[in-house]
Amino acid sequence: MLDNVLSFLGFGEEPPETEEVGIKRKHVRLDGRSVRIAIGKNIYPVHDWDMSGISFHTTPENYVNLKEVVRMRIAFPFPHETVYLEQEAVIRRCAHRGVSAALFTAMEPAVRHQLERVIDNYHAQEFLRSQQVA
């Protein structure tokens, strides 16, 4: 631990080139309990999501193929409206039963703006929940 503190302050030894230090996600993952996605004729419940991708639940009857490029329609329900986004993604993790994941391809500015609006709505909703008296 002392080595970590010293290296943080610039006095310790540098970590070896092969060691991965401080790897963090680029975006904060958000809960996807009420979010749904449609790929083709199948509708999937969402596990979690962020600005770069989405994780969703699949079953043996309706799974997706690894590295497949899919067009998905994402529904974000809020008390005052439901926001729908259409986005292309590449399947990065495939599970016949469990959680699959997709990485969004390049987003158009309008879609990115809508997704940022969804994140703002999500945070506002969480704030309002935190202010309610139990």
N, C-alpha and C positions, 0 to 999 in steps of 0.2 A: 504494500500500500504506500509506503514511503517513496518507493521508486515512482509510482504513479503521480504522487504530489510533486516530486522533484522534476519529473519530465514535463508536467503541466506548467511548472514555473520556468522551464527551460534549462534546468540544471542537471537533469538526469540523462541516462543513456537513451538514444533514439531506439524505437522498436525496430526489429528486423524488417526488411522490405516485404517479406512474405506474410507478416502478421497483419490481420485486419483490425484496425483500431477505430472505435467510435462510429461504426456504420449505423446510420439511422435512416428511417423511412423519409422519403422526400415530402410526403403529404400525410396528414393525420387521417387515420381511418375512422369512418363514421358508421354508427350502427345502422343496419339495414332491415330491422324487424318489419317495418310496414312497406318497404320498397319491393316492387316486383319488376321483373324484366320479361320481355317476350322475345324469343328467338324463333323465327318461323311460326309454327303453330303451337309451340310449347311455352308455358309460362312458368317461371322459376322464382321462388322466394330468395331474397338477397340476404347474405350473411353479413357482409360489410362492404364499404366502398370508399373511394377517395377520388381526387381529381385525375388520377392516372389509371384507375381500373376498378374492377368490381369482382367480388367473390359471391357465388350463389350455390344453392343446394340442388343437386341432381339425384335422380334415381336410375336404376337399371333400364327403365322404360323410356326415359327421356334425357339421356346424357348427350354431351357434345364431344366432338373429336379434337384431339390435341392439334395445335397449330392451324386450326380452321379459322378463316376470317368470316365473322358473322356480323350481321346488321341487327342491332338490338334496339328495342323500344323500352325505355326505362320510365316507370311511373313513380313519382315521389308524391305521396299523399300528405297534405297538410289540412288543418281544420278549415281553412278558408278557400283552398283550391288544390287541385292536383296538377303538378307540373310534369309534362311529358317531354322526354328527350329522345332523339334518335341518334345513335352513334355506332360507328363501326368499331369492332374490337377483334383482337387475336386471342384465341384460347391458349392460355399458358399452362394451366393445370387442369387435368381431366380426371374426374372420379366417377365411376359408374354408380356409386352410392356414397354420397358425401358432398364435400365442398369442391367445386370447380372454380377456376378463376380466369378472368379475361383482362387483357391490357388494352386500353383504348388506343386506337390509332390517332393520327394527327386530328385535332379538333378544329373545327371552324370557329372563328371568333364569336359568332352568335351562340353557338352551342356552349362554348366556354363561359360566356357571360351568363347564360341560363343556369349552368351548373354552379357558378359562383353565387347566383341568386338563391339557389336551392340550399347551399351551405349557409348563407346568411339566414334564411328562414329556419333552418335546422337549429342554429345557435340561438336565435330569438325564441323559438319554441322551448328549448332547454332552459333558457333564462327564465321564461315565464313559469315553467314548472317549478323551478327552484324558489320562486318567490311566493308560491302558494302556501298558505298556512295549513298545516296538517291537522 
